[in-house]
Amino acid sequence: MSKGRLRVGVIGCGGIAQMMHLPFLEKNADRFEIAALCDLSDNVLSALAKRYHLPDTGCFTDYRMMLKQNLDAVLVTSGGDHTPQVRAALLSGAHVFVEKPLCYTQAQALELGRLAQEQKLKLMVGYMKRYDPAYQRARQLLAGLGELRYVQLNTLHPEEEGYLYFQGLIQADDVAPETIRHLRAQEDQAITAAVGEIPAYLRAEYTDVLLGSMVHDINVLRGLLGEPQKVLFAEHWPQGEKPGGITTTMMFSPDLRVVYTWVFLAELRDYSQEIALMSASQRLRLQFPSPYLKHFPTLLTHQYMKDGAAVEEKITVNYDEAFEQELLAFYDCVVNDREPLTGADDARVDIAVLQQILAGLHPVGLSGEATGFLPGRN
């Protein structure tokens, strides 16, 4: 494709589209044209059409109707399993950027990846932390760190509402109840295909916690360390259905263990995530801000010895927003025919790792696709 503006349609105009994707598409108007919007809410569509100067003919409540437009690319930013929308967009001839998770099963990820290849189209999954400037600098420094001995990742996750109320989001409060019931029934079928019949709280944990949040962290770890060999341990605590935390230990090599804890701390409005990578002589720490705050830099700390003294160097790379950087990377992939850093196969391996973690949380075993083994590892 020759360089120029991409005509883009957006499927799903909820929080992350309103906060991040649509404003950055508009900011980069030399690369992107917002040509069509799709959402179940007429209220949302009406307000966003005015905001982005889109005629009524560019607004749709059915994504299949939107895909009949002449679009170069489609952003899929709706919630839940994205398989139907991604499949339809690729078959329409559009390149696709899709928010995580790509889908709920490894089989779906394989199918969508193959379809993109057959159609000669780009399919990129929105793992924005992989495009964060501080994360990319950490990858450069990691090469000189020496053999890693230990990696620790902690995510302290508050209620999201504390970061959303001031954003001025347009509420989708006009969607018919029968439409919502139909979507929930489809969602239940997709979850069962992935993990089988397991307790309701674990089904919700698979979609809301593992695929909704932890998928980012697994992808970040894989980008830094390569592929995990095995999940050694996984525990949901406290026991039972009460929201709490998940701790897992993963083996990335015979000599390297990663301990990862994700914990829900609802009332303290202070999202906190730190990745610490430790060799015998040096340490790197990445501290990510809340994903709902624009242009808050990720802090990178490098500790090492110099002239017999322990030195701590704090690095703020820049204030570029990771959500914008991933959209620019998507543009580059499309117009320069490059393969996405975070494509369908990347998403498939994330799903495999998360299913193995889920298998550890449910010791009586899983049916469906999740068997507790990483493909090609066991």
N, C-alpha and C positions, 0 to 999 in steps of 0.2 A: 504494500500500500504506500502511495506517495505521502510525503509529509504534508500535514494540513490539519484542519479541525475535524475531530471525530463527532459525528452526530450520535448522541448518547440518549438512551432511554433508561429510566430508573424504575425498578420494580420494588416496591416497598418503601414508603416515605415516612417511616417512623423516626425514633429518636436519633439513631446514629446517622441516618441520611440527612436529617434536618440540622444536626449539630456539626457534622463533619463533611460528608461527601458532597452534598449539594453546594454549600458555600465554597468548597475548594474547586469544584467543577466551574463555578462561576468566576472565581478568582483567576483561573487559568483558561480564560475564554479564547486565548490564542490557540489552544489545543483542543478544547472541548466545547461543544454546543449542546446545551440541555434541550433536547428535541421532543421528549415525551416523558410523562410521569404516569405511574400506575400505583394505585392504592385502593384498598377496600372502602376507604372513607371519602365521601364527597366533600366533607368539611376540610379535610387535609388537602385534597386536590385543589379546591377552590382557593384556599389561602396561599398555597405554594405557587399556583399558576400566576397569581397577582405578583407575588414576590419575585418570581423569575421571568416575568413577562412572557408567559406561555399562553397561547390561545386555548379556548375550550376544546378545540379539535386535537390538542396534544395531550389531553387528560383521559385516563382510562381506569375503569375498575376491574377489568379483565385483562390480565397480562397477554393472553393469546391475541386479543385485538390490538394491543400495543405493538406486538411483534410483527404485525402486518405493515407497519410503517417502514420507511427506508432508513434503517439504523445501521451505523457502523459498529456500535458496541452497546452492550447492555450491562448495567450495574444491578446485581441482585442483592438487595439489602433488607429483604423481608426476614421475618423470624422463622425458626423451625428448620425442617428439612428442605433444602433448596433444590433437590433433584428435579422435580417437574419443571420449574422455571428455567434452570440451567439447560436441561435437555431441549426444551422448546426454543430457547434463545439460540443455541448452537444450530439447531435444525433450520432456523430462520436465516442463518448466514451471518450472525453477529458474533463478534468477539465478546467474551464474558469476563467481567470482574465480579466475584461473588464473595460476600462476607462469610466469615467462618460461622459454623462449620459448613463445609461444602455439602455434606450429606450425613446420614446416620450409619451407613454400612460401608465396609470395604468394597463390596461388590458394586455398589452404586458409584463409588469413586473410580473404580476401574472402568466401568461403563462410560462415565462422563469423560474420562481422560482419553479413551479410545475414540469416542465420538468427536472430540475436539481435533484429534489427529486426522481422522478420516475427512473432516470438513475443512482441514487446513486452517483452523482458527485457534486463537489464543484463549486459554482458560486459566485465569489467575485467581488465587484464593487470598482474601484480605487478612493476612497476618501482619498487621502494621508494625509490630515491634521489630520484625526482621529488617525494616527499612529505617529504623530509628538511628540518627547519626551517632549517638553514644554507643549503641549496640554494635554498629559497624566498626567504630574505633576499638571497642573491646575485642572484636575478632582479630583485628590487626595486632594488638598487644598480646593476645593469647599465644601467638606463635612463638614469642620470646619468653614465655613464662616457665618453660621447662615442663617436665612430666607432672601432670595434675595428680594430686593425691586425694582430693575431696572436693565435692561441689554441694552447696546447700542453697535451696530456693525456698523462700517463705513468701506467701501471699496472704495478706490480711485484708479481707474483703468486707466493706460495710454495705448497708442498704444503699442501693443506687439512687434513691429518691433525693438524698442529700446533695447529690451532684446534678440533679435534673431540674429541680424546681425553679431555678433562676435562669434556665436556658430559653424560656419563652416558647416551649414546644407546643405545636398545634395538636390538640387531642383528637384521637379517632374514636369519639364517643357516639357516633351515629351508625355504627355497623350493626346490621340486623342480628338478633340473637341466634336465628336459625343458621346464618352464615358462620357464626363463631362455632356453633355445635358441629357443623359439618367439617370445619377445619380441624377441630379437636379429634373427631373420629378418624380423619385421615392421619393425623399425627400419631394417634394410638397405634394404628396399623404399622406405621413406619418404625416406631419404637419396638414393637413386638418382633418385626423382621430382624432388627438388630440384636436384641438381647433376650428375646423370648419372654415367658411369663415369670416375672420376678416381682418382689414386693413393690407397691406403688411408690414408696419413698425412694427406692433405688432406681426405678424408671425415671422419676423426676431428677434424681441426682445425675443420671447419665446425660440427660438432655440439658439441664440447667447449669450444672456445675462442671461436669467433665467436658462436655462438648461446648458449653456456653462460656466457660472461663478458663479451665485448666488446659484446654486445647492450645491456647496461646502460649502457655508456659512450656508445654511439651515441645511445641514447634521451636521455641526459642532455644531450649536445651539442645535439640537435635542440630540446629544451625550452628551452635558453638562446639558441640562435642562429637557429632556424628550419630550413628544409630545405636540405640540401646540394645543390649543383648538379651536382657531378661528383667522383668519386674520381680524382685525378690520378696517384696512384702507390701501389703496395702491394708489399711485399716480405716474404717469410718468411726469417728468418736464424737461425742459419747455414743454408747450403744443405743440402738433404736432409731426412731423416726425424727427425733429432735435435731434441727439444723445445727451443725457443729463444724467439724473439720475432717480432712482426709490427709493422712500421712502415708507416703510410699517411699520405698527404697528401690533404686534401679541400679543394675550393673551395666555400665557402658563398656567396660573392659575388665579382664581379670583383676586389674589393680586399681580400678576407679569405681567408687560408689557415689551416687547422687541421692541425697535425702531431700524430699520435696514435701512441704506442708502447705495446704490450702485451708484457711479457716475463716468462717463467717463470723464477724464481729459487728452485729447489726447497728448498734447505736452510736458508735464513735465514727464521726465523719472524717476519716483519715485513711484513705486507701494507701496501703503500703506494700511494696513488692521489692525484694532484694534477692539478687543472684550473687553468690560469693563463689569464686573459683580460686582454689588454693593449690599451689605447688609447695615444695619444701622451702623455697626461698622468696616467693612472691605471692601476692594476692590481688585479685581484681574484684571489685564490687560494683554491680549495676543496680541503681535504685530508680525504679520507674514511677512516674507520677500517675494519678488517676487518668484512665483513658478518656475521661469526659472533660478534661481541661485542655484547652488549646495552647500550644506553644509553651507549655511547662517543660523545661529541659529535663532529660534523664541525666542523673548525676553518675559519673564514672570515677571511682577511686582506685588508684594504683598504689600498692604498698610494696616496698623493696628495700634492700640494704644499699647504702652508699657511704663509703669511707668509714665503715664500722658502725654507722648509725641507721636506725630504722626510719625510713622516709615515707610520708604519706602525701601523695599528689592527687588533688581533686581536679577533675577535668569536666568543664562544661563545653562540649564540642560546638554547639550553636543552638539556635532557637527554632530550627526548622521543625515543622510538625510532621510526625510519622505518617499520619493519615494522608497528608498531601503528598509526601514522598512516594507512598505506594501507588497513588494515582498517576504520578509522573512516570513511575516505573512501568505501569500498565501501558501508558501511552507509548513509551519507548519500545516495549515489546511488540505492540501492534504495528507501528509505523516503520520500525527497523527490523522486523521479523526476528525478534529475539525470543528465546524460551523464558517463561516466567521463573523467577527464583522460587516462588511458592506456587507450584502447580498442583494438578490433581493427584499425582503420585505422592507428593509431599503430604497432602491431606490424608491420603489412604493410610500412610504409615502412622500418622498421628492417631487416627481412629483405631488402628491395631493396638497401639500402646495403651490408649485409654480403655479399650475393651479388656486388656489384660489387667489393668488396675481394677476395673469393675469386677473381674473374676475373683480378685483377691478380697474385694469387699463383700462378696456373696459366696462364702465357702462351700455351700451345698451344690454349687455348679450352675452354669448358665446353659440355656438352650438358645435357639436362634444362631446367629453368626458368631457371637462372642464366645470363644472356647477357652480363652486365657492363654493363647500361644501367639507369639509374634511370627508372622509369615517368614519362612526361610531360616528361622532361628532355632526351632525345636524339632 
